[in-house]
């Protein structure tokens, strides 16, 4: 058994324009989908974003986490009858 921390909501900030976003993480062991381009910055004369590509940084102190525990169950050499009586008692 081991414990992990899983992000439920990730807060990111653009390094150039300081635009912040809160992104919900998918359930399970999947991660957050961080956008490659910032939509909060000003555009230059060609219509492109001034922030550039992959300008976001994660702010861990403003993100939300939950603890995730994974258990491995291992059944040894017990018979089917013993297993059935164990299940019945639960």
C-alpha positions in Angstrom: 0.0 0.0 0.0 1.3 3.4 -0.9 -0.2 6.9 -0.8 0.0 9.5 -3.6 -1.2 13.0 -4.0 -3.4 13.6 -7.0 -4.3 17.0 -8.3 -8.1 17.6 -8.6 -7.7 21.2 -9.9 -4.5 22.8 -11.2 -3.9 26.5 -11.2 -1.6 27.8 -14.0 -0.3 31.2 -14.8 1.2 32.6 -18.0 4.8 33.7 -17.5 4.4 36.7 -19.9 1.0 38.3 -19.3 0.2 36.8 -15.8 -3.2 35.4 -17.0 -4.3 32.6 -14.6 -6.6 29.6 -15.2 -7.9 26.8 -13.1 -8.0 23.5 -14.9 -10.0 20.5 -13.6 -8.1 17.2 -13.7 -9.7 14.0 -15.1 -10.6 11.4 -12.5 -8.4 8.4 -12.1 -4.7 8.5 -12.8 -4.9 10.9 -15.7 -3.3 14.3 -15.6 -4.4 17.8 -16.5 -4.5 19.1 -20.0 -2.5 22.3 -20.0 -3.0 24.5 -23.0 0.0 25.2 -25.2 -1.1 28.8 -26.0 -2.3 31.6 -23.7 -5.6 33.3 -24.7 -5.2 36.2 -22.3 -2.3 38.1 -23.8 -2.3 40.9 -26.4 -1.8 40.1 -30.1 0.9 41.5 -32.2 0.4 43.2 -35.6 0.3 39.8 -37.4 -2.5 38.5 -35.2 -0.3 36.1 -33.2 -0.3 35.9 -29.5 2.7 37.7 -27.8 2.9 35.2 -25.0 4.4 32.5 -27.2 4.1 28.7 -27.0 4.0 26.8 -23.7 4.2 29.8 -21.5 2.2 28.4 -18.6 3.6 27.4 -15.2 1.8 25.4 -12.5 1.2 27.1 -9.2 1.2 24.2 -6.7 0.3 26.4 -3.7 -3.0 27.4 -5.4 -3.9 24.0 -6.8 -6.1 21.4 -5.0 -5.0 17.9 -4.2 -6.5 14.8 -2.8 -4.8 11.7 -1.3 -5.0 8.5 -3.4 -4.2 5.1 -1.9 -3.8 2.0 -3.9 -4.1 -1.4 -2.2 -2.9 -4.7 -3.6 -4.9 -7.7 -2.5 -3.2 -11.0 -2.7 -4.9 -14.3 -2.0 -2.7 -17.0 -0.9 -3.3 -20.7 -0.8 -6.9 -20.9 0.4 -9.6 -23.1 -0.9 -12.7 -21.9 -2.6 -14.8 -22.9 0.5 -12.6 -20.8 2.8 -12.9 -17.9 0.4 -16.7 -18.2 0.2 -17.0 -18.3 4.0 -14.8 -15.2 4.2 -16.9 -13.3 1.7 -20.1 -14.4 3.5 -18.8 -12.9 6.8 -18.3 -9.5 5.1 
